[in-house]
Amino acid sequence: MGAGTYSDGKLYTRSKKRGDVDRILRLLVAFGASRDILVDAHPHIGTNKLPAIIESMRECILAHGGENPI
């Protein structure tokens, strides 16, 4: 998924090889995104919510043996 220079939290990809987008959306929901992104035609998390979701993902990775790169 890519974010434009002026992204406001919309989730989109321009790739022809999209992969399992539904899996990624389900992961985002598991870490705190609204379930609406699973059914919306143009899924949107919002820049106000995205940092907390990414932090939750990071904490999970570290809790399962991932290493802090710093």
Backbone as numpy.savetxt, mean C-alpha at the origin, in Angstrom:
# Nx Ny Nz CAx CAy CAz Cx Cy Cz
3.06 -0.67 -8.03 2.21 0.49 -8.03 3.10 1.71 -8.03
2.69 2.72 -8.71 3.50 3.92 -8.78 2.74 5.11 -8.25
3.49 6.08 -7.82 2.88 7.32 -7.36 3.45 8.46 -8.18
2.61 9.32 -8.64 3.06 10.47 -9.41 3.70 11.51 -8.52
4.31 12.51 -9.13 4.96 13.57 -8.38 4.00 14.25 -7.43
2.75 14.40 -7.86 1.76 15.09 -7.04 0.69 14.11 -6.55
1.10 12.95 -6.12 0.17 11.93 -5.68 -0.58 12.38 -4.43
-1.86 12.04 -4.39 -2.65 12.32 -3.19 -3.14 11.03 -2.57
-2.43 9.95 -2.82 -2.77 8.67 -2.23 -3.50 7.72 -3.15
-3.71 8.10 -4.41 -4.34 7.18 -5.35 -3.38 6.03 -5.62
-3.95 4.85 -5.79 -3.15 3.66 -6.07 -3.36 3.27 -7.52
-2.30 3.27 -8.31 -2.43 2.92 -9.70 -1.12 2.37 -10.23
-1.19 1.74 -11.37 -0.01 1.27 -12.05 -0.22 1.46 -13.55
0.83 1.79 -14.24 0.78 1.90 -15.70 1.41 0.68 -16.35
1.90 -0.23 -15.55 2.59 -1.40 -16.06 1.65 -2.33 -16.82
2.15 -2.87 -17.91 1.40 -3.88 -18.66 1.46 -5.23 -17.92
2.51 -5.43 -17.12 2.69 -6.65 -16.33 2.32 -6.32 -14.89
1.04 -6.27 -14.62 0.54 -5.78 -13.34 0.79 -6.71 -12.17
0.94 -7.98 -12.41 1.11 -8.89 -11.29 -0.18 -9.04 -10.51
-0.07 -9.45 -9.28 -1.24 -9.72 -8.44 -1.61 -8.46 -7.65
-2.25 -7.51 -8.32 -2.62 -6.24 -7.69 -3.58 -6.48 -6.53
-4.51 -7.42 -6.69 -5.46 -7.72 -5.61 -4.74 -8.15 -4.34
-3.69 -8.91 -4.47 -2.92 -9.36 -3.30 -2.32 -8.15 -2.58
-1.79 -7.21 -3.33 -1.20 -6.02 -2.72 -2.27 -5.19 -2.02
-3.42 -5.05 -2.65 -4.50 -4.30 -2.01 -4.95 -4.98 -0.72
-5.02 -6.32 -0.74 -5.40 -7.05 0.49 -4.36 -6.86 1.59
-3.08 -6.82 1.21 -2.03 -6.57 2.20 -2.17 -5.18 2.80
-2.44 -4.19 1.96 -2.63 -2.84 2.46 -3.80 -2.78 3.44
-4.88 -3.48 3.14 -6.03 -3.54 4.05 -5.63 -4.22 5.36
-4.87 -5.29 5.28 -4.44 -6.00 6.48 -3.63 -5.10 7.42
-2.96 -4.10 6.83 -2.14 -3.20 7.64 -2.82 -1.87 7.93
-4.12 -1.78 7.65 -4.86 -0.61 8.09 -5.58 0.22 7.04
-5.41 -0.09 5.76 -6.14 0.67 4.74 -7.62 0.30 4.77
-8.44 1.19 4.28 -9.89 0.95 4.22 -10.20 -0.20 3.27
-11.16 -1.03 3.63 -11.58 -2.15 2.77 -12.16 -1.65 1.45
-12.51 -0.38 1.39 -13.06 0.18 0.16 -12.11 0.03 -1.02
-10.80 0.01 -0.76 -9.85 -0.09 -1.88 -9.97 -1.42 -2.61
-10.61 -2.41 -1.98 -10.77 -3.71 -2.62 -11.85 -3.69 -3.70
-12.74 -2.73 -3.64 -13.86 -2.70 -4.59 -13.94 -1.41 -5.40
-13.26 -0.37 -4.99 -13.32 0.89 -5.72 -12.64 0.77 -7.08
-13.22 1.43 -8.08 -12.63 1.43 -9.42 -11.29 2.16 -9.42
-11.19 3.20 -8.59 -9.95 3.96 -8.47 -9.57 4.00 -7.00
-8.89 2.93 -6.51 -8.57 2.84 -5.09 -7.74 4.02 -4.60
-8.00 4.43 -3.38 -7.35 5.60 -2.80 -7.17 5.38 -1.31
-5.95 5.54 -0.82 -5.69 5.41 0.61 -5.68 6.79 1.27
-5.00 7.71 0.68 -4.87 9.06 1.25 -3.51 9.23 1.89
-2.87 10.34 1.59 -1.53 10.57 2.12 -1.52 10.73 3.63
-2.65 11.05 4.21 -2.72 11.18 5.67 -2.69 9.81 6.36
-3.13 8.76 5.68 -3.18 7.42 6.28 -2.01 6.54 5.87
-1.43 6.81 4.71 -0.37 5.95 4.17 0.84 5.80 5.09
1.35 6.87 5.72 2.53 6.69 6.59 2.30 5.67 7.71
1.13 5.68 8.33 0.86 4.73 9.42 0.78 3.30 8.89
0.25 3.13 7.70 0.16 1.80 7.09 1.56 1.28 6.79
2.41 2.12 6.22 3.78 1.71 5.91 4.55 1.42 7.20
4.34 2.20 8.23 4.99 1.95 9.52 4.55 0.60 10.09
3.28 0.27 9.97 2.79 -1.04 10.43 3.45 -2.18 9.66
3.60 -2.00 8.37 4.29 -3.02 7.56 5.74 -3.19 8.00
6.39 -2.05 8.22 7.80 -2.08 8.65 7.94 -2.80 9.99
7.07 -2.49 10.94 7.12 -3.14 12.25 6.92 -4.64 12.13
6.02 -5.06 11.26 5.78 -6.48 11.04 7.02 -7.17 10.47
7.64 -6.52 9.49 8.86 -7.08 8.88 9.95 -7.23 9.93
10.15 -6.20 10.74 11.17 -6.27 11.78 10.84 -7.33 12.82
9.56 -7.46 13.17 9.15 -8.47 14.16 9.35 -9.88 13.67
9.41 -10.04 12.35 9.61 -11.37 11.77 11.02 -11.60 11.26
11.97 -10.81 11.79 13.37 -11.06 11.49 13.99 -10.15 10.45
13.22 -9.23 9.89 13.81 -8.29 8.96 14.79 -7.39 9.68
15.71 -6.82 8.95 16.73 -5.98 9.57 16.51 -4.52 9.22
16.77 -3.66 10.18 16.71 -2.21 9.96 17.94 -1.81 9.18
17.78 -1.17 8.02 18.93 -0.83 7.19 19.80 0.30 7.76
19.33 0.93 8.81 20.09 2.05 9.38 21.04 1.56 10.45
